[in-house]
Amino acid sequence: MKKVILLDVDGVLVNPGGYRAALHATLNYFAGLMGVPHFDFHEEKIAELEKHGIFSEWDMVPVLLGAAWNDILSHWPEAKLPSDLASAAAEIGRRMNGYVPGDVTVPEFEVLPDIYPTESALQHGCFPFIPADLRRSLLHDSRNVNFSHTTRLFQHYSLGSRVFSETYNLPAEVETESFLYSHDKSNLNEAILEKLCQPDVYLASITARPSAPPREVDTSHVGYAPEAENALELVGLPDIPLIGYGRLEYLAKERGLDAAALLKPSPVQALAATAAAFTGEEWPAIQAAADWQQTGQLNSVFSSLPRSFELMVVEDTMGGIRSTWGAGEVLQKAGLDVTVRAFGLTSGSESKAAAFDKAGVPHFENWEMLMTRLTPLLG
């Protein structure tokens, strides 16, 4: 039987050391403005954010910074602060008078459907001790490098100063190497690649990483960072279909949609990846998945899929798994005989293991352990 395997990037195909390093570098940039040596957010604190549906560092950085600032400002309520993040950081530093935040608490809040987590935090009134204008500057529009200072700085560290300027047509604010280039490591070895790349196994990647527009589209790449493409090249899978953030952002701009409503856990991303895995064409598959979202009907692109196949997903968080479960239900309701299997990778994280256990998803600490389950299924 034919099989589709949808592969997340960070925590699955690569050990995302670059994003984690960029997260800490961005937070420590603001710590430096405050006169604090660094912010100490350990990995389990970050994994807690993932457990509650916050998967992107673009959201993690402002949420963590907000938690630290809220803790500090709780000692100076009604502080008058500028809305500019850099100026506010310097002013907060002047008010601290030796106070150092300890293990700050990130408030739990519902991640609302079809909007990004920072917008959810803003709507839920998180971080009440941060003045309203500054809170909006911190949490609103976290995908816009022209508005969000945290995301703009994060992209400097992720891409490196030179590539940042080339990608966004903006001057560099800090000089730095690319942390993705220097810190990311492949999780796949040659034996695993050989098992995955065999007849009747169709691979595609689903990721929230920035990416270029769909391969078949001839358009300017200004504003589209090829971070997902770089990861696939690093692991030795540069040619598999990719349904990354840039692909979906391009569709959203074309149709006047919100990209947040297309990303996992939405079924749209996994539906597009499944079609692209079989057809090898990204743009028709993305359009077809969006057509389903708008009409509730599967178009002719899905008619070319086998009537019976297995749909598998390998993820380190529940977002892509829920997207794949949703896609499987859509295909089954359309009359396809689709068996869905989900597998989690934890990299030793107790928080990730707990989230998978809660959802009844089998999970493994690394690829070597996962392959003991996958190999018999792949034949």
TAKA-V739449 format. One record per backbone hydrogen bond with DSSP energy under -1.0 kcal/mol. NH is the residue of the N-H (numbers start at 1). CO is the residue of the C=O. If there is no record, write none. Layout:
nh: <NH | NH>
co: <CO | CO>
This chain:
nh: <3 | 4 | 5 | 6 | 7 | 8 | 11 | 12 | 14 | 15 | 17 | 20 | 21 | 22 | 23 | 24 | 25 | 26 | 27 | 28 | 29 | 30 | 31 | 32 | 33 | 34 | 35 | 36 | 46 | 47 | 48 | 49 | 50 | 51 | 52 | 53 | 54 | 59 | 60 | 61 | 63 | 64 | 65 | 66 | 67 | 68 | 69 | 70 | 71 | 72 | 73 | 74 | 75 | 76 | 88 | 89 | 90 | 91 | 92 | 93 | 94 | 95 | 96 | 99 | 104 | 115 | 120 | 121 | 122 | 123 | 124 | 125 | 126 | 130 | 135 | 136 | 137 | 138 | 139 | 140 | 144 | 147 | 148 | 152 | 153 | 154 | 155 | 156 | 157 | 158 | 159 | 160 | 161 | 164 | 165 | 166 | 167 | 168 | 169 | 179 | 180 | 182 | 183 | 184 | 185 | 187 | 193 | 194 | 195 | 196 | 197 | 198 | 201 | 202 | 204 | 205 | 206 | 207 | 217 | 223 | 224 | 227 | 228 | 230 | 231 | 232 | 233 | 234 | 235 | 237 | 243 | 245 | 248 | 249 | 250 | 251 | 252 | 253 | 254 | 255 | 257 | 261 | 262 | 263 | 266 | 271 | 272 | 273 | 274 | 275 | 276 | 277 | 278 | 279 | 280 | 286 | 287 | 288 | 289 | 290 | 291 | 292 | 293 | 294 | 295 | 296 | 302 | 305 | 309 | 310 | 311 | 312 | 313 | 314 | 315 | 322 | 323 | 324 | 325 | 326 | 327 | 328 | 329 | 330 | 331 | 332 | 333 | 334 | 335 | 336 | 337 | 338 | 339 | 341 | 343 | 344 | 345 | 346 | 349 | 353 | 354 | 355 | 356 | 357 | 358 | 359 | 360 | 361 | 364 | 370 | 371 | 373 | 374 | 375 | 378 | 379>
co: <200 | 310 | 202 | 312 | 204 | 314 | 14 | 9 | 9 | 185 | 15 | 16 | 17 | 18 | 19 | 20 | 21 | 22 | 23 | 24 | 25 | 26 | 27 | 28 | 29 | 30 | 32 | 31 | 42 | 43 | 44 | 45 | 46 | 47 | 48 | 50 | 49 | 56 | 56 | 57 | 59 | 60 | 61 | 62 | 63 | 64 | 65 | 66 | 67 | 68 | 69 | 70 | 72 | 73 | 84 | 85 | 86 | 87 | 88 | 89 | 90 | 91 | 92 | 96 | 102 | 112 | 116 | 117 | 118 | 119 | 120 | 122 | 121 | 127 | 131 | 132 | 133 | 134 | 135 | 136 | 141 | 144 | 144 | 148 | 149 | 150 | 151 | 152 | 153 | 154 | 155 | 156 | 176 | 160 | 161 | 162 | 163 | 164 | 165 | 157 | 158 | 178 | 179 | 180 | 15 | 13 | 189 | 190 | 191 | 192 | 193 | 196 | 198 | 3 | 5 | 241 | 7 | 243 | 214 | 167 | 221 | 225 | 210 | 226 | 227 | 228 | 229 | 230 | 231 | 232 | 205 | 209 | 244 | 245 | 246 | 247 | 248 | 249 | 250 | 251 | 252 | 258 | 259 | 259 | 263 | 267 | 268 | 269 | 270 | 271 | 272 | 273 | 274 | 275 | 276 | 282 | 283 | 284 | 285 | 286 | 287 | 288 | 289 | 290 | 291 | 292 | 299 | 302 | 337 | 2 | 339 | 4 | 341 | 6 | 343 | 318 | 319 | 320 | 321 | 322 | 323 | 324 | 325 | 326 | 327 | 328 | 329 | 330 | 332 | 331 | 307 | 336 | 309 | 311 | 313 | 362 | 315 | 364 | 346 | 349 | 350 | 351 | 352 | 353 | 354 | 355 | 357 | 356 | 344 | 366 | 367 | 370 | 370 | 371 | 374 | 375>
